[in-house]
Amino acid sequence: MPLLSRMEERGLQQGVERGTRQTRQSDIIRILQIRFETVPPELINAINSLEDISELQNLIVTSVTTNSLADFGQILSQNRNSDGSV
């Protein structure tokens, strides 16, 4: 008898993915706050609406290397538009 059913395994996997996504989102926002002090709520909402973990990972690098919040916002918009998102 397996220790976890398939449904339990799937739920566990979804929980891990949700936690990873939330951590990445928080990391990006915190980096931007450290670098630029104030992050507009619209930008925070846009970051928190992202679900693709690899995109969030790329945005962590962008948050460290970007020259301004405006540049970060542009990159974020371009990434979202290229995915078909608004």
Secondary structure, 3 states (H helix, E strand, C coil): CCCCCHHHHHHHHHHHHHHHHHHHHHHHHHHHHHHHCCCCHHHHHHHHCCCCHHHHHHHHHHHHHCCCHHHHHHHHHHHHHHCCCC
